[in-house]
């Protein structure tokens, strides 16, 4: 009886009603996977969110400091649905804030784990998150601030978890016209037995290469025909090279050892 009583109380909390700790003020329908139906119930007063997938309900883990309803001022959705970790299930983004006159739209992101049938928070307060490369399993953010912008790159491991691997800051040149100049604060090491240099993404392969364990500094990133390329600086005993290599030939310091 005691167990049944706990279940009934939790059910009342989730469903709302008189004296409830959860009273939905917004509802969204979505497809967590093909041919499956789900709902997201949001309680702005108590700062709680419930996800219902075909009758199975669970609270989302605690969001960042607070989430708010921006629909009246900006016409934005409180939640978004997209498969961000490439496992065939819809992940959820919860609106956390808007800045720079509406340019920076920032959300917490919760990824669905089919093994546990629950959502876990994977990325906190990411602005303008989008899929950078499905092939390389990369997500990218971008936040503008006057003449500069900050970007972060997340790599999705085979288990569907997000790892922050690259951070960059871009500035427009002060005295001359030109492209934005980026400074990368992440380093990488070669994980392939040989990582050949290229003069440009997808160009002709050089005879020069670096080997497994060599450390490089990041200078730029680019996509070419769906493949991710990274421009790196490598200092040998005789000279410094600034060349392009394949992203797949590198490993990054923030990745777990089993992913390297």
Helices and strands as residue ranges (DSSP letters): H 2-15, E 26-30, E 38-43, E 48-53, E 56-59, H 71-74, E 79-82, E 91-99, E 104-113, E 118-127, E 130-133, E 138-145, E 148-156, E 162-171, E 181-184, E 187-190, E 194-198, E 205-211, E 215-224, E 227-235, E 240-246, G 247-249, E 250-252, G 257-259
